[in-house]
Amino acid sequence: MFSNKSIQRCRIFVVSLAILFSFTISSSAGAMDSGVTYSYSSDGQLLFSKFSDGTYLDYFYDDNGNLVKKVSRYRETFERGNFETTDYMSSNPGYSGEVTNTPDKLVTGAYSVYGASDATWEWNTFLASDLRKLQLEPNTSYTVSFKYKVIKSPSEKGSHYFFSRSSTGNTAQDKGWMTWNDKAGSKGSKIVTFTTGPYGDYQLNWGTKYGGAISIDDIQVTKQSESFERGKFESTHYISGNPGYSGVVTNEAEKVVTGAYSVYGESKATWEWNSFLASNPRKLQLEPNTSYTVSFKYKVIKSPSEKGKHYFFSRTSTGNTAQDKGWTEWNDQAGSVGSKVVTFITGPYGDYQLNWGTSYGGAISIDDIQVTKLSESFEKGRFSTTDYMSGNPGYSGKVTKAPEKIVTGAYSVYGESDVTWEWNAFLTTDPRKVQLEPNTSYSVSFKYKVIKSPSEKGSHYFFSRTSTGSTAQDKGWTEWKDKVGSVGSKVVTFTTGPSVDYQLYWGTNYGGAISIDDIQVTKMTK
């Protein structure tokens, strides 16, 4: 979801960027299935891997060409100092954007993209996504987040802006328009959610006008729902189900729910069950003991017989059918278009799949599937697959499976404090992944188990802090001191200040020990 840069700079093996090239490995079934794109230098060095979820793994080399480190990147940070190794490019040739390391133009890290407009220019779009590398699907929902620093405010009639445009359609098909005009020196972040139109050539665009100047950084593009608009299963997290009457991605007008493509499935009149669509367990891995919400749209093509139905559920192949979750059934009349939202908690297995089906002669189309993980339960047993990380290095938190330290499920985060320590924040959000917006209200809920009570002057605590502001800008301070063995939960609501780098913290002091689990962070709607 969000990020902050913590990439350490090193001496990078110099390559000729003019002949840098990027391609998708097509000779490897595994690479095709996982949707990984590999970018190489002309000398054959692997520069970075881009994964289907939009994350990257960068490879850094010394002057002798030896690999010295790998760095995970959750958004575009421009830290290689050029456009060529990114999914973005300079736009307007007249006043084009540039990747800069000028200190007063940086948003975060060592590089940002800077753009400026002539005082007489109504529009200057200086930064855009590269259509060869970042291809937005038609009729599909996306969320774009980014950080900015205003270098120069435009004139009264000007503004800074973001939008997404198709060169095939007209400007009426623009999506996600957003403008702002903060004072010079201001830093902030924006999150824009929009649905593309019926074109496959949408680009993201950033600009300023009438004398403005601004820097952009930490861009993250997230596909919110699966709309099957590429016309095949291979580019999605889903697969055809039952081989007998398997689902198909169709563009037959009468079978389409939204957009140009949907998944269609049907059942024989004598079949009690036909699960024609399922999540691909190699791409979409649901964690055990974790809450999810699945939403989707449907169109009933043919109603099943009286004893039949259309259905959705989540099943593990390891457990038995008693471990099925989220069972939902419906039997609308033919031609009906609707939507479902199903919330469930997986059981103690790591191989749950989502399934859609119909029975006894039914036929239905499914589209716009969105899967949302509601809470962090740490069930993969490590921090690296979460939005969280260990805090204070001295007495850092750790993901544990020790039974006496578990809150729920098989894993929780455990932290403790030395009896002389006034503060030990052992758990925090990872600033590379979680980016709280400034001046925005959030609700944070979590469960806990007290392992050891602190001394009389101690407590367990939660708060949100910015590293750029003072402690006076702390938000959501919550303290408690339950007896040993107590299991409970907290819900904390707060509004961030004007800084863009707030993190969440959990801690204990003066000899306390506590476990934290099932964290949920919700942005409050106005």
N, C-alpha and C positions, 0 to 999 in steps of 0.2 A: 503494500500500500504506500508508504512514505519513506524518505531517507535523508541522511546528512552525510557528508563526506568525511571518511576517516582513512582515506587511502594515503599511505606513506609513499613519498616520491623516492624513486631510485634512478640510477643511470640506466636508460633504456637503450637497447640495441637500435642503432639508427638504420632506418630503411628508407628507400625512395618512395615517398607517399604518392608520387605521380603515377607509379605503376602498382600501387596497392590494389588488390582485388578481393572481392568477397563472393562466396558461392555456397550453395547448399549441397552437402554430400548426397548424391543420388545413387551411388553404388552400394550404399549400406542400408539394409532394410531397417536396422535399428535406428539409424540417424533419421531416415524418412519418417519412421513411426513416431519418434519423439519430437520431430520438428526442430531439430537443432541446426543452426546455421553456423558454419565455421569461416572465419576470416583470416587469410594468410598474407604474409608479405611476399614480394617477388622471389625472395630467397627460400620460401617454403616454411617460414616460421609461423606457427599458430599465434595470432595476435589476440583473438578473443572468440568465445563461443556464445551464441545468443540462443536462449531457450524459448520454448513455446509460451511460457508464462511471462515473457518480456524481461527476464533477468539475464545477466551476463556473467561470464567468468573471464577476467582479463589475465593475460600471461605477460610477465615482465622478464627481460633478459639483461645480462651485463654486456660489456663491450666485446666479450669473446663469444657471445651468442649462447651462453648458458642460462637456462631457466633459473631465475632466482626466487620468484614467488608467483602465486596465483591470488587474485583478489576478486571476491564476489562483488558484483555491482547490481544494485536493484533499480537504478534509474540512470538516465544519461547525465553524466557529470562533467563531460568534456575534459577529463583530466589527462588525456594524451596530448592536448594542446592543438588539436586540429579537427576539422570536420570529417576528413576522409575515413576515420575509424569510428564514426558515429552513424546514426540513422537520420542525420540532419544536415542541412546545407545552408549556405548563405543565399539570400533571396534576391531582392532588388539590386541589380548591378550598379545603379547610381549611388545608392547609400547602403551598401551591403553590410550585413553583420560580420563580425570577426570574433574569433576565439582569442581572448585576451588574458594576460596575466598581470595587467596593470593593477596594482593594489587597490586603488580607489574605485575600480570598476568591478571588483569581485563580489559575488554573492556569497559563495562558500568555496572552500578548497583553494586550489592554485590557479584554476581557469574558469572562466564564464564566457558567455556569448554577449557581446556588446553591440548595440545598434543605436543610431541617432538619425534624426530627421532635420532637413533644412527647415528654417522658420516659415518658408512659403509652401511647404509640401503638405497637401491634405492627407496623403497616405504614404507611409514607407514601411513595407513589410520586409524586414531585414533577415528573418529566420523562418525556415520552413522544414517540414519533414521531407525526406528524400523518398520519392515514390518507388525507386528501385529497391529500397530496403525496408521501408515501413508501409505496408499496404493495408489500409483500413477496408474492411468488408462492407458492402452495401447493406442498408437496412439493419444495422447492428449498433448496439449501445456501447459506448466507450466512456471512460473517465480519464481525464488528463489533469495531472497535477504538476506544478512547477513553482520555483521560487524566483524572486526578482529583487532588484535593487534599482531605485530610481536615481539616475545620475543627474538628470536635468528635467525639470517639469516643463511640459509643453505650454504654449500660450493658452489663454482662457478657453478658446474654442477647440483646443487639441485634447488628446488623450493617448494613453498606451492601450493596446488592444490585443486580443486573441480571437481566432475563429478558425473554422475548418471549411474548406471550399473544394468543390469539384470543378475541374476544368471542362468537363463534359456538360454538366448542367449549368444553369444561370445563377446569378447571385441570390435569387430567391431560394435556392437550395443550400445556401450557407447554413452552417450549424454551429452552435456553441458560442455565439458572439458574446464577448465580454469586454468592457472598457473600464479603465480606472485612471485616476489622476492624483496620486499621492504626492506629497511634497518631496523635494530633492533630498536624498540621503535615506529615505524610507526603505526598509526591507519588509517584504511580505511574501505570502504564498497564495496561490489560487488553485481551486479544484473545480473543474468544469465537466459536467456530464451531458452527453448529447447522443442522439441516434442519427446515424448517417442516412442519407437518402438512397435512391435506387441506382447509385453509381459506384464504380469500383476504383475511382481515382481521387478520393478525398485526400487532401493534404492539411496538415496542421500549420498554422501561420501565427507569427508574433510580429507586432509592429508598433510604431509610434508616429506621431504626426505633429505638424506645426511647432517644430523646434524642440521636441522632446528627445531624451536620451535615456536608455534603460539597459540593464543587463539581465539575462535569463540564465537559469541553471536548474539542475536536479529535476529534469523532465521525466515523468513516468506516465506511460500510456497503458491502461488496463482495459481489456475487453470484458465487459460486464455480463454479457449473455451469449449463448451459442445460438446463432440464427441460421446456421447451415448454408450461408450464402455463397460459399465456394462450390457448392453443388456436389460434395462428396464427404464421406465419413473421415477419410484419411487426414484431413486438416483440422479435425475436431477432437474432443475428448470422449467421443462416443462411438459405438459400434452397433452393427446390426445384431439383433438378438437371435431368436429361435431360427435355426437353419431351415426348418420346414417352411415357415411362412415369415421369412425375415423382413425387417423394415427396409425401406429404400428412401434415399433422398430424392425427392421429386420436384419438378417444376410444372406439373400439370395444374392448371389454374384452379380447377375445382377442388384440388386437394391441398392447396397452399393456405396456411394460416395467416402469415404476414410475409412481406418481402417477396422474393422470387423463388425461394426453396423452403420446403419443410420436410420432415420425416413422416412417411406414411406407412401404416401397418394394418393388417387385417387378419381375421381368424376364420377358419373353416366353421361351418355351422355346427359341427359335432365336437369342436375342440373346447375343452373347459378352460384351457389357459394357452395364450400365445404371447409371450414377452418378446416383442419384436425390436425393442430398442433398449440398450444398456450403456452405462458408462464404461469406458475402457480402463481396466484396472492398472494398466501400465502408465496411464497418463493422469487419471484422476483417482488419487488415493485418499480415501476417507480415513481419518484417524479413529482409533477405538475410544469409547467413552467420551465422545465429543458431540456438541450440539451443532446441527446444521439446519439451514432453511433452504429448501429447493422450490423455486417458482418456475412455472412454465405456462405456455398458452396451448390451446388445442382447438381442433375443429372436428366435429363428429361427421364422418362421411356416411356411415351406415350404423344404425342402432343394432345392437345385438338382440338376440331373442330375449324373452321375458326373464329367463334365468341367467342371462349373461350380463356383462358390465365391461367398462373400461377401467383400468386400474394403474396405480403407481405404488411401488414399495422399494425398500432397500434391503438387500439380503447378503449374508455372508456365506461363502461356500465351506467355511471351516466349521461354523456352528450349525445348528439345526434350524428348521423353519420357525421354531419358537423364538428365535433371535431376530426375526424379521422386524423392521422398523418402518414407521411412516405409512402404513397401509392406508390407501385412499382409493375409494371406488366411486364411480358416477355413471349415469346412464341417461344422458341428455338426448333429445330428439335429433334426428339427422339434420345437418345444416347448422347446428348450434356452434357458436364460437365462444370460448370462455377461457378462464385461467384458474390455476390452482396454486396455493402456497402451502407447503407442507413443512412442518418443523419437527425434528426428531433428534434423539440422542443415540448414537451408535452403541453397540454392546462391546464386550472386551475382545474384539477381533479387528485385525487390520486389513481385511479384504472385502469390506462391504462394497457392493455395486448398487447403482441406481437402476431401476427397471421400469419400463412402461409397457403396457400390454392391453389386449382386448380379448374377449372370449365369445363363444357361441355365435359366430357370424358377424361380429362387429367389425367396423373399420374406422380408423381415426388418424388424424395427423397431429404431430407434436412440433413445437417451435419455441424459440426464445427461452431456452433453459438457462437459469441462473442458480448457481450453487454458492451459498454463503456460509462460511464457517463463523458461528456466532461467538464462540468463546475459545480461549487458548487453554488447553488441558494438558499440554506437555506430554502427550501420550506417545510421541516418537522417542522419548527418552533423552533428548538433547536440546540445547538452546538453538542450534544452527538452523533448525527447521521452523523456528517460531519468530515472532516479532519482538522477542525479549532477549536479554543477556544478563550475565552475572554482573553485579554492581561492584561494591568496594573490594579491591584486590586483596586486602588484608584478611577479611572474613567474607569472602565472596559466596553468593548463593550457588547451589548446585541442584540439578535435576536428580531426584532420588526415587528409588523404588523400595526403600526400607519400609516395611509394612507399618511400623509405628509412626512413621512420618508422613504417611499418605493422607491426603484430604479426601479425594475421590479418585476412582480409576486405578491405574497401575503406577502412575508417576505424579509427583508434585515437585514444587521448588522449595527447598529447605534452606533457611538461613539462621545464623546465630550470632551473638555478640559476646565479646569478652566482657567480663564483669566490670571492668574499668572503663569501657568505651561508652561515651555519651551518645554517639551515633554510629550506626552501621547499616547503610542502605545497600542491601545485598542483592536486590533485584530491580531492574530498570528496563524501560523500553529501549529497543535498539534504534538509535537515531538515523541509521541508514535505511530503516524500513518504516518506522512510524513517524509521521510528521503531523503534529497537531497544528491546526490553523490558529493564527492570532485572533484575539477578541472573539472567540467562539466558545459556545457552551458544550460541555461533554458530560456524559454519565459513565462512570467506571464502576463495574461491579466485580466482586471476586469472593472466593471462599477461602477460609483459613482454618488451621488447626494449631492450637498452642501446644508446643512441645515442652517448653520451659518458661516459667514466668520470670520476668526481669525483677530486679530489686525494687524496693519501694519507690525509688525515684525514677524508675525506668518505665518504658511502655513499648508496645508495638505501634507502627505508624505507617501512614501512606501520605504522599503529597505529590504535587507536580511543580517542577522547577525549570527555569530557563538559565542557561549558562551565560547568556549575554546580559541579562538583567540582574538586579540585586535580589537578595533573599526576600526583600519586601514584596517582590513580584510572585512569591510562592503562592500556589493555589491548592485548594482542596485538602488542607491539612486535617487529618483524621488520626486520632490516637485511641487505643483501647488496651485493656489489661485484664483479659479473662483468665480463669484458673487453668492449670495444666490439664490437657486432655480435651478442653473445650473445642468444639467445632462450630463455626459460625460463618456469617457472610456480611459484607458491607456493600453499600451503594453510595457512591460519592458523586455529587454533581458540582461542577465549577465552571467558571468562564476564564479562559486564558487571557493574558495581557497582550500587549502589542508586539511581543517577541515571536520569532518564527521557530524557535528551537526548544520548546517545552518538552520535557520527558516526564514519564511517570516513575515513581520510586516507591518501593516497599522496604521497610527496615525494622530493626529492633535494637534495643540498647540495654546497657547495664546487666548483661548476663542472660537476656532473653533468647528464646529459640522458637521459631514459628515456621509453618509451611503454608504456601500460597498456591491456589489452583483456580481453574475455571474463570479466567479473567475475560471480561467483555468490556470493550470500549465503544460507546455509542455517541455519535455526533447528534446533538439535540436539534430538532427542527424548530424554526422560528414560529 
